Amino acid sequence: MMRIRQRGFTLLELLVVLVIVGIMLGFVTLNALPSGRQALQNEAQRIALLLQLARDEAIVRNRPVAFEVDQYRYRFWILDENNVWQPIDKDDMLREREFQRAPVNVAIDPPMMGQNNVPRIVFGREPVDKPFVLSLSIGEATVSIRADGIGNFTVD
């Protein structure tokens, strides 16, 4: 009788392959997750673009638009016809957003405060505003958004 040799992998070979795949996935996952500094940098880039949009909205709508920020979220407000600040919540771009990694320490130089002592930046109807620096920090990571007063926002 002729014996047929069976082909396949042994249990040990399968376990070795699974361990190697697990180690590779671990490295990929660690590299794919942004560091605290990188996450803060991404958030600052988003805020800088939204500040540019808010500034443009104030000019186009001919109404002051405010940016308000605390440790957990940031939002935009518009001054209505009755001189009352109303949240902008029906605009997909200028809606309220939460920080991805909270709490975030926030500072504005020169200091600008709104109601309840919350940091607030107001963009007027004029194309020229006061320059400011908005600093965001989480632990040791710090990122600054610099506004030159004529519509340029840089993140560093």
C-alpha positions as CSV (number, residue, x, y, z in Angstrom):
1,M,0.0,0.0,0.0
2,M,1.2,3.4,-0.8
3,R,1.1,6.0,2.0
4,I,-0.1,9.5,1.2
5,R,1.7,12.2,2.9
6,Q,-0.5,14.9,4.3
7,R,0.5,18.5,4.0
8,G,-0.3,21.3,6.4
9,F,1.1,23.4,9.1
10,T,1.9,22.2,12.6
11,L,0.4,23.9,15.6
12,L,3.8,25.3,16.5
13,E,4.2,27.0,13.1
14,L,0.8,28.6,13.3
15,L,1.5,29.9,16.8
16,V,4.8,31.5,15.6
17,V,3.0,33.2,12.7
18,L,0.3,34.5,15.0
19,V,2.9,35.9,17.5
20,I,4.8,37.6,14.6
21,V,1.5,39.1,13.2
22,G,0.5,40.3,16.7
23,I,3.9,42.1,17.2
24,M,3.6,43.7,13.8
25,L,0.1,45.0,14.5
26,G,1.3,46.4,17.8
27,F,4.0,48.4,16.1
28,V,1.6,49.7,13.4
29,T,-1.0,50.7,16.1
30,L,1.6,52.6,18.1
31,N,2.8,54.5,15.0
32,A,-0.7,55.2,13.8
33,L,-1.8,56.9,17.0
34,P,-0.7,60.5,17.1
35,S,1.3,61.7,20.1
36,G,-0.1,64.2,22.5
37,R,1.8,67.0,20.7
38,Q,0.7,65.8,17.3
39,A,-3.0,65.6,18.4
40,L,-2.7,69.1,19.9
41,Q,-1.0,70.4,16.7
42,N,-3.9,68.9,14.6
43,E,-6.5,70.6,16.9
44,A,-4.7,73.9,16.6
45,Q,-4.6,73.7,12.8
46,R,-8.4,73.1,12.8
47,I,-9.0,76.0,15.2
48,A,-6.8,78.3,13.1
49,L,-8.8,77.5,10.0
50,L,-12.1,78.0,11.9
51,L,-10.8,81.4,13.2
52,Q,-10.1,82.5,9.7
53,L,-13.6,81.4,8.7
54,A,-15.1,83.3,11.7
55,R,-13.2,86.4,10.8
56,D,-14.5,86.2,7.2
57,E,-18.1,85.6,8.5
58,A,-17.9,88.7,10.6
59,I,-16.9,90.8,7.6
60,V,-19.5,89.2,5.2
61,R,-22.4,89.2,7.7
62,N,-21.4,92.7,8.9
63,R,-21.9,91.4,12.5
64,P,-19.3,90.7,15.2
65,V,-18.5,87.0,15.6
66,A,-16.9,85.6,18.7
67,F,-14.8,82.5,19.4
68,E,-15.1,81.2,23.0
69,V,-13.0,78.4,24.5
70,D,-12.7,76.6,27.7
71,Q,-10.8,73.4,28.8
72,Y,-13.3,71.0,27.2
73,R,-14.8,72.7,24.1
74,Y,-14.9,75.7,21.8
75,R,-17.8,77.5,20.2
76,F,-18.6,80.5,18.0
77,W,-21.2,83.2,18.7
78,I,-22.7,86.0,16.6
79,L,-24.2,89.3,17.8
80,D,-27.8,89.5,16.7
81,E,-30.0,92.5,15.8
82,N,-30.8,93.0,19.5
83,N,-27.2,93.1,20.6
84,V,-27.4,89.7,22.2
85,W,-24.8,87.0,21.6
86,Q,-26.3,83.9,20.1
87,P,-24.5,80.6,19.6
88,I,-23.8,79.6,16.0
89,D,-25.2,76.0,16.1
90,K,-26.9,75.6,12.7
91,D,-23.6,76.1,10.8
92,D,-21.7,72.8,10.3
93,M,-18.3,74.5,10.2
94,L,-18.8,76.9,13.1
95,R,-20.7,74.6,15.4
96,E,-19.6,73.8,18.9
97,R,-16.8,71.2,19.1
98,E,-15.1,69.3,22.0
99,F,-11.4,68.9,22.3
100,Q,-10.3,65.3,21.4
101,R,-8.0,65.2,24.4
102,A,-9.4,67.2,27.2
103,P,-8.8,69.1,29.5
104,V,-6.7,71.6,27.5
105,N,-5.1,74.6,29.2
106,V,-6.0,77.7,27.2
107,A,-4.4,81.2,27.4
108,I,-4.9,84.3,25.2
109,D,-2.3,87.1,25.0
110,P,-3.4,89.8,25.4
111,P,-6.1,88.5,27.7
112,M,-9.6,88.7,26.3
113,M,-12.5,87.5,28.4
114,G,-16.2,87.1,27.7
115,Q,-19.1,86.3,30.0
116,N,-18.3,84.1,33.1
117,N,-14.6,84.9,32.7
118,V,-14.3,82.5,29.7
119,P,-11.6,83.4,27.1
120,R,-13.3,85.0,24.1
121,I,-11.9,86.5,20.9
122,V,-14.2,88.9,19.0
123,F,-13.9,89.5,15.3
124,G,-15.4,92.8,14.2
125,R,-16.8,93.9,10.9
126,E,-13.5,95.6,9.9
127,P,-10.8,93.6,8.1
128,V,-8.2,94.7,10.7
129,D,-8.3,93.3,14.2
130,K,-6.0,93.3,17.2
131,P,-3.2,90.7,17.0
132,F,-3.3,87.9,19.6
133,V,-1.7,84.6,20.5
134,L,-3.9,81.7,21.5
135,S,-1.9,79.0,23.4
136,L,-3.1,75.5,23.9
137,S,-1.3,73.0,26.2
138,I,-1.8,69.4,27.4
139,G,0.9,68.4,29.9
140,E,4.3,69.2,28.4
141,A,2.9,69.8,24.9
142,T,2.2,73.4,23.9
143,V,1.0,74.8,20.6
144,S,0.3,78.5,19.8
145,I,-2.0,80.1,17.2
146,R,-0.7,83.5,16.2
147,A,-3.0,86.1,14.6
148,D,-1.4,89.1,13.0
149,G,-4.6,91.2,13.0
150,I,-5.0,91.3,9.2
151,G,-6.3,87.8,8.7
152,N,-3.2,85.5,8.9
153,F,-3.2,82.7,11.4
154,T,-0.1,80.6,11.9
155,V,0.4,77.6,14.2
156,D,3.7,76.9,15.9
